[in-house]
């Protein structure tokens, strides 16, 4: 699949995965990599080459995506906001972390994850978020450990499926 969108800068400039599996980015191409424990894993390439991998949870009616891109781990969540940034929190099994969320038109909110928060998501059972006290959501993290391991494998293999 190939789509184009306006250029943007920052750590999340390369990727946004929609619940449908579509990619919105700067001339990015996506390929299915694998499926594991209720997550669809995909790889992404752009003009500069391999860009990273991500997983979309298929176990929930609500969009949740984890991505390991050039600049590290990110989480993508639903949002009606189309631009800018806002403060909020991400909570995994009772551990709450202040987060900065960015927004991508017609798509969702993203936040960069620290190594500690990425590890908590991998081992966690629930994730919730709140952005500016007016947007929130709750998720089950079923299969997140398997998904994150498969995403790391995908990155190590530069998106080359086994």
C-alpha positions as CSV (number, residue, x, y, z in Angstrom):
1,X,0.0,0.0,0.0
2,X,1.3,3.5,-0.8
3,X,-0.1,6.8,0.3
4,X,1.3,10.3,0.7
5,X,0.6,13.0,3.3
6,X,2.0,16.4,4.1
7,X,5.5,16.4,5.5
8,X,6.0,16.8,9.2
9,X,9.0,16.7,11.5
10,X,9.8,15.0,14.8
11,X,10.2,11.5,16.0
12,X,6.9,10.3,14.6
13,X,7.3,11.9,11.2
14,X,7.3,8.5,9.4
15,X,4.3,6.6,10.4
16,X,0.7,6.4,11.5
17,X,-1.3,3.2,11.4
18,X,-5.1,3.5,11.2
19,X,-7.4,0.8,12.6
20,X,-7.9,-0.4,9.1
21,X,-4.1,-1.0,8.7
22,X,-3.7,2.0,6.3
23,X,-0.5,4.0,6.6
24,X,-0.5,7.8,6.5
25,X,3.0,9.2,6.1
26,X,5.6,10.8,3.8
27,X,5.6,8.5,0.8
28,X,5.8,5.3,2.9
29,X,5.3,1.7,1.8
30,X,4.0,-0.9,4.2
31,X,4.3,-4.7,4.1
32,X,2.7,-7.4,6.3
33,X,5.4,-9.0,8.4
34,X,3.6,-11.4,10.7
35,X,0.6,-12.0,13.0
36,X,1.0,-13.0,16.7
37,X,-1.4,-13.3,19.6
38,X,-4.0,-11.0,18.1
39,X,-1.7,-8.4,16.7
40,X,-0.9,-7.7,13.0
41,X,2.8,-6.7,12.6
42,X,3.9,-4.6,9.6
43,X,7.1,-3.1,8.3
44,X,7.5,0.4,6.8
45,X,9.9,1.8,4.3
46,X,10.3,5.4,2.9
47,X,12.6,7.2,0.5
48,X,15.5,6.7,3.0
49,X,14.9,3.0,3.3
50,X,13.7,0.9,6.2
51,X,11.7,3.0,8.6
52,X,10.6,0.6,11.3
53,X,7.8,-1.8,12.3
54,X,4.6,-1.6,14.2
55,X,1.7,-3.8,15.5
56,X,-2.0,-3.2,15.5
57,X,-4.1,-4.9,18.1
58,X,-6.9,-6.9,16.5
59,X,-8.3,-8.0,19.9
60,X,-10.1,-4.8,20.6
61,X,-12.8,-2.7,18.9
62,X,-10.8,0.4,19.7
63,X,-7.6,1.3,17.9
64,X,-4.3,0.6,19.6
65,X,-0.9,0.5,17.9
66,X,2.7,0.1,19.1
67,X,5.5,1.1,16.8
68,X,9.3,0.8,16.9
69,X,10.5,3.4,14.5
70,X,14.0,5.0,13.9
71,X,13.6,7.1,17.1
72,X,12.3,4.4,19.4
73,X,9.0,3.1,20.7
74,X,5.7,4.9,20.2
75,X,2.1,4.3,21.1
76,X,-0.8,5.4,18.8
77,X,-4.3,5.9,20.2
78,X,-7.6,7.3,18.8
79,X,-8.2,11.0,18.7
80,X,-10.3,13.5,16.9
81,X,-7.7,16.2,17.3
82,X,-5.9,17.0,14.0
83,X,-2.8,19.0,14.9
84,X,-0.5,20.2,17.7
85,X,0.5,18.7,21.0
86,X,-1.2,18.3,24.4
87,X,-0.2,17.0,27.8
88,X,-1.7,13.8,29.2
89,X,-1.0,10.6,31.0
90,X,-0.5,7.0,30.1
91,X,-1.2,4.4,32.9
92,X,-0.1,0.8,32.7
93,X,-1.3,-1.5,35.5
94,X,-1.4,1.5,37.9
95,X,1.9,3.1,36.9
96,X,1.1,6.6,35.6
97,X,3.5,8.5,33.4
98,X,3.1,12.1,32.3
99,X,3.2,12.1,28.5
100,X,3.2,14.6,25.6
101,X,0.9,13.6,22.8
102,X,1.1,14.8,19.2
103,X,-1.8,14.6,16.8
104,X,-2.0,13.6,13.1
105,X,-4.9,14.7,10.9
106,X,-7.7,12.1,10.5
107,X,-5.8,9.6,12.4
108,X,-4.9,9.7,16.1
109,X,-2.6,10.7,18.9
110,X,0.9,9.4,19.4
111,X,3.3,9.5,22.3
112,X,7.0,8.5,22.5
113,X,7.6,5.8,25.1
114,X,10.5,5.7,27.5
115,X,12.3,2.3,27.9
116,X,10.5,1.9,31.3
117,X,7.1,2.5,29.9
118,X,7.7,0.3,26.8
119,X,8.8,-2.5,29.2
120,X,5.7,-1.9,31.4
121,X,3.4,-2.2,28.3
122,X,5.2,-5.4,27.2
123,X,4.5,-7.0,30.6
124,X,1.3,-5.2,31.4
125,X,-2.3,-6.3,31.3
126,X,-4.1,-2.9,31.0
127,X,-3.3,0.5,29.5
128,X,-5.3,3.7,29.9
129,X,-4.7,7.2,28.7
130,X,-6.1,10.7,29.3
131,X,-5.3,13.7,27.2
132,X,-6.2,17.2,28.6
133,X,-8.9,15.6,30.8
134,X,-11.3,15.4,27.8
135,X,-10.1,12.4,25.8
136,X,-9.4,9.0,27.4
137,X,-9.5,5.3,26.7
138,X,-8.9,1.9,28.3
139,X,-7.3,-1.1,26.6
140,X,-6.4,-4.7,27.4
141,X,-2.8,-5.5,26.6
142,X,-3.4,-9.1,25.7
143,X,-0.6,-10.3,23.5
144,X,1.5,-7.1,23.9
145,X,4.6,-9.0,25.0
146,X,4.5,-11.3,21.9
147,X,3.7,-8.3,19.7
148,X,6.6,-6.2,20.9
149,X,9.0,-9.1,20.6
150,X,7.8,-9.7,17.0
151,X,8.1,-5.9,16.3
152,X,11.7,-6.0,17.6
153,X,12.4,-9.1,15.4
154,X,10.9,-7.2,12.4
155,X,13.2,-4.3,13.1
156,X,16.3,-6.5,13.5
157,X,15.4,-8.2,10.2
158,X,14.8,-4.8,8.6
159,X,11.2,-5.9,7.7
160,X,12.3,-9.0,5.9
161,X,9.7,-11.6,6.9
162,X,11.1,-15.0,7.9
